[in-house]
Amino acid sequence: LNRLSPSGQPWWRHVESTPPAEDGDGRPVGAWGECMNSAVIFEYVHPDGCDEPGYEDDGACGQVIAYCSRLGYDDWVGVLERGEEAARAELEEAEYDGEGLFFLSHRAPNGLRWRDYCGRLPPLHDQQGLINGAWGV
């Protein structure tokens, strides 16, 4: 939760003032959905765990769920757990396209596949030269 969110804030701050929400399929959306999606990706690229401080007791997804509960959103724990399972399944099911663009085959926070989401818009740069918009998420 100390890693940076797309807003530039740590994830814990990005989600702390926003109540969880779900879509019609029961998946977490908004800040909490983005946070869980990011946690799943983090765990996916660190399959043997993470040596960084703070991950000794719980993985990134477990930390998101525990923080949600700590903020008083106990009723949303099941939604986050289902979101974790669904995001993890989508990563596992994403097809390798033969071009080394595996990541673009899975779901972005807005529900589109990254390939479709990024393919609609050119990369945008801010005044510091950092990439923003769909390409910078």
C-alpha positions in Angstrom: 0.0 0.0 0.0 3.0 2.3 0.1 3.7 1.9 -3.6 2.5 4.7 -5.8 -1.0 4.7 -7.4 -1.7 6.4 -10.7 -2.6 9.6 -8.9 1.0 9.7 -7.6 -0.1 9.1 -4.0 0.6 5.9 -2.1 -2.2 3.4 -2.5 -3.3 3.7 1.1 -3.9 7.4 0.7 -5.5 7.0 -2.8 -8.2 4.7 -1.3 -8.6 5.9 2.3 -11.3 8.6 1.6 -13.2 6.6 -1.0 -15.7 3.9 0.0 -15.5 0.6 -2.0 -17.8 0.1 -4.9 -18.7 -2.8 -7.2 -19.9 -3.2 -10.7 -22.9 -5.2 -11.9 -20.7 -8.4 -11.9 -19.8 -7.9 -8.3 -16.2 -6.8 -9.0 -14.6 -4.0 -7.2 -14.3 -0.8 -9.2 -13.0 2.7 -8.7 -10.0 3.3 -6.4 -10.4 0.0 -4.5 -10.7 -1.9 -7.8 -7.6 -0.3 -9.2 -5.7 -0.9 -5.9 -6.6 -4.6 -5.9 -5.8 -5.0 -9.6 -2.4 -3.4 -8.9 -1.8 -5.7 -5.9 -2.7 -8.8 -8.1 -0.2 -7.7 -10.7 2.5 -7.0 -8.0 2.0 -10.5 -6.7 2.0 -12.0 -10.2 5.4 -10.5 -11.0 6.7 -11.6 -7.6 5.5 -15.2 -7.5 8.0 -16.3 -4.8 7.1 -13.4 -2.5 8.7 -10.1 -2.1 11.9 -9.3 -0.2 10.9 -5.7 0.4 10.1 -4.6 3.9 6.4 -4.8 4.8 5.6 -8.0 2.9 6.8 -10.4 5.5 3.4 -11.2 7.0 1.0 -10.7 4.1 1.1 -10.3 0.4 -0.1 -7.1 -1.4 -3.6 -8.4 -1.9 -3.9 -9.4 1.7 -2.7 -6.0 2.7 -5.4 -4.3 0.6 -8.1 -6.5 2.2 -6.8 -5.9 5.7 -6.7 -2.1 5.1 -10.2 -2.1 3.8 -11.4 -3.9 6.9 -9.3 -1.6 9.2 -11.1 1.4 7.6 -14.4 -0.1 8.6 -15.5 -1.6 5.3 -15.8 -5.2 6.6 -18.8 -5.8 4.4 -16.6 -5.3 1.3 -14.0 -7.9 2.1 -15.8 -10.5 0.0 -16.0 -8.2 -3.0 -12.3 -7.5 -2.8 -11.6 -11.3 -2.5 -13.7 -12.0 -5.5 -12.0 -9.2 -7.4 -8.6 -10.7 -6.5 -9.7 -14.1 -7.8 -11.1 -12.7 -11.0 -8.1 -10.5 -11.7 -5.7 -13.4 -11.0 -7.7 -15.7 -13.3 -7.6 -13.1 -16.1 -3.8 -12.8 -15.8 -3.5 -16.6 -16.0 -5.9 -16.8 -19.0 -4.3 -13.9 -21.0 -3.0 -15.2 -24.3 0.6 -14.6 -25.4 0.3 -12.8 -28.7 3.7 -13.9 -30.0 5.0 -10.4 -29.9 6.0 -10.2 -26.3 3.0 -8.1 -25.4 1.5 -10.4 -22.8 0.6 -7.6 -20.5 -1.6 -5.9 -23.1 -3.9 -9.0 -23.2 -5.3 -8.6 -19.7 -7.9 -6.2 -18.2 -7.3 -2.6 -17.4 -9.1 -1.0 -14.5 -11.8 0.3 -16.8 -12.7 -3.2 -18.1 -11.1 -3.0 -21.5 -8.0 -5.0 -22.4 -4.9 -2.9 -22.2 -4.3 -3.3 -26.0 -7.7 -1.8 -26.7 -7.5 0.9 -24.0 -4.0 2.1 -25.1 -4.7 1.6 -28.8 -7.4 4.3 -28.8 -5.2 7.2 -27.7 -1.6 8.4 -28.3 0.7 8.7 -25.3 0.5 12.0 -23.5 3.4 13.8 -21.8 3.3 16.3 -19.0 5.6 19.2 -18.5 8.2 17.0 -16.8 8.1 14.5 -19.8 6.3 11.8 -17.8 3.7 9.8 -19.7 0.1 10.3 -18.6 -3.3 9.1 -19.7 -4.0 5.4 -20.6 -0.3 4.9 -21.4 0.9 6.2 -18.0 -1.6 4.4 -15.8 
